[in-house]
Amino acid sequence: MYYTYILYSLKSKNFYYGYTEDLQERYKLHQTGQVKSTKPYLPWKLVWYAAFENMKLAKEFETYLKSGSGKAFAYKRLVHSEVLKKDAGVVN
């Protein structure tokens, strides 16, 4: 299985979108500062993930989530906390 996931930075109030084959290990790497792009924004909270049969599907969904319409979908349907939306600068 492959996973597409969304992290939320408790420091910067931003979201990070990614995909991986080993979600637990990848999350651990994010939390311990071993991922260059997320290190400055520690700590992270895993707020959503989905499993896919293959890497292609997981990567395609990650790419979609990074698009404007994908972010709108994520804020409306995947990230349910109003506090997270407000912190991320999403206005209803």
Buried (B, 14 or more C-beta within 10 A) or exposed (E): EBBBBBBBBEEBBBBBBBBBEEBEEBBEBBBEEEBEEBEEBBEBEBBBBBEBEEEEBBBBBBEBBBEEEBBEBBBEEBBEEEEBBEBBEBEE
